[in-house]
């Protein structure tokens, strides 16, 4: 679509398709959904500086987030609507698990912002 000096690219992919941060400007933020499982699972691997993890409001269990070796007794417990921020260089450094299964129970936002 072209409007005078402005051109809109309507071929852009849906935000649900994860984008490698290396191809984006350093001030870009990317958000994706992550299912909650009953065993500790690392987030997909993307370079970043900051990761914000938020539990969906409709998730009825407790989500736990942390690092390698995560268990329900070593992780940070988060309930519906709770959030935690991590300063890491890759999203895969963050692990999550839950007390009940949840489809897209976590919203993960990562960025290269300082």
Steps between C-alpha positions, in 0.01 A plus 500: 500500500642836407368828638699791361851470646395220738515135400354229720637148464200270534710186442645500854472170685273459799669588832448141616785395270809548714763734362871481565604804703831520313305617194315771692614838632634480857200692636249249359279294730352161398216325683389137470286245684649199679302196612547394862598137553539284810876462449766770479536623143738765366359785297591500128845643431518869402775752571385775732587719796174484690218243533164579661282198582132556588250229598167519315208623708300185430773257611370328814818336625834630620776553243864476606781675313873479552814350350647155428388247761167679557253329735192626682715546812786689328306717255330835541128426550267711286120499503259640240603854405838484676819589312876466538786669314835337424814663360660228288668482159274222368138406566598131529661579838145523640310183589134466593266235636157500656280325752244439222513490121423825325466585135691822445510552876802735479559817303869553435639836391866533411701792375846628432434821694755602757 
